[in-house]
Amino acid sequence: MQSGSEESQGITFDDVTKYGGVFLAGAASSLLIEHRDKILDLIRGKKEEGASDEEIKQAVKEALEELQTQQSQISSENPG
């Protein structure tokens, strides 16, 4: 499940699931898919900065939590 551009940049969808693994249940998994490019860019950037796996996992977790909060706010503003 990886495109040529991801492979050439050293980031695969497996990286997304590795770093976002804690969020792969329920609605959060749709966030990973829906915001895949943002998450891939985040992982790429963190890897380029030399961040550890744990630092990348934390950054992905925080990004997904923020996206989930934003999505919840939008849903509550537009019920039905």
C-alpha positions in Angstrom: 0.0 0.0 0.0 2.7 2.5 -1.0 3.1 4.8 -3.9 6.3 5.2 -5.8 6.7 8.7 -4.4 6.5 7.5 -0.8 8.9 4.7 -1.5 11.4 7.1 -3.1 11.2 9.4 0.0 11.7 6.5 2.4 8.3 6.8 4.0 5.7 4.0 3.6 2.2 3.5 4.9 3.8 1.0 7.3 5.5 4.0 8.9 2.2 5.7 9.4 0.8 2.6 11.1 4.0 2.1 13.1 3.9 5.6 14.5 0.2 6.0 14.7 -0.5 2.4 15.9 -2.2 3.4 19.1 -4.8 5.2 17.1 -5.7 2.5 14.7 -9.0 1.6 16.3 -12.4 3.0 15.4 -12.8 6.5 14.1 -9.1 7.4 14.6 -8.1 5.0 11.8 -10.2 7.1 9.5 -8.2 10.1 10.6 -5.0 8.3 9.5 -6.5 7.6 6.1 -8.2 11.0 5.7 -5.2 13.0 6.7 -2.6 10.5 5.4 -0.5 13.1 3.5 -0.3 15.4 6.6 0.8 12.5 8.7 3.3 11.4 6.1 4.7 14.9 5.9 5.0 15.0 9.7 6.8 11.7 9.8 9.2 12.8 7.0 9.9 16.1 8.8 10.6 14.4 12.1 12.9 11.8 10.5 14.8 14.6 8.7 15.2 16.3 12.1 16.7 13.1 13.5 13.9 12.5 15.9 13.7 9.1 17.7 10.9 6.6 17.1 9.4 7.6 20.4 9.5 11.3 19.5 7.8 10.6 16.2 5.2 8.4 17.8 4.4 11.3 20.3 4.2 13.8 17.5 1.8 11.6 15.4 -0.3 11.0 18.5 -0.6 14.7 19.2 -1.4 15.5 15.6 -4.1 12.8 15.5 -5.5 14.0 18.8 -5.7 17.6 17.4 -7.3 16.3 14.2 -9.8 14.3 16.2 -10.7 17.4 18.3 -11.1 19.5 15.2 -13.4 16.8 13.7 -15.4 16.6 16.9 -15.9 20.4 16.9 -17.1 20.4 13.3 -19.5 17.6 14.0 -21.0 19.3 17.0 -21.4 22.6 15.1 -23.1 20.7 12.2 -25.4 18.1 13.8 -27.4 15.7 11.6 
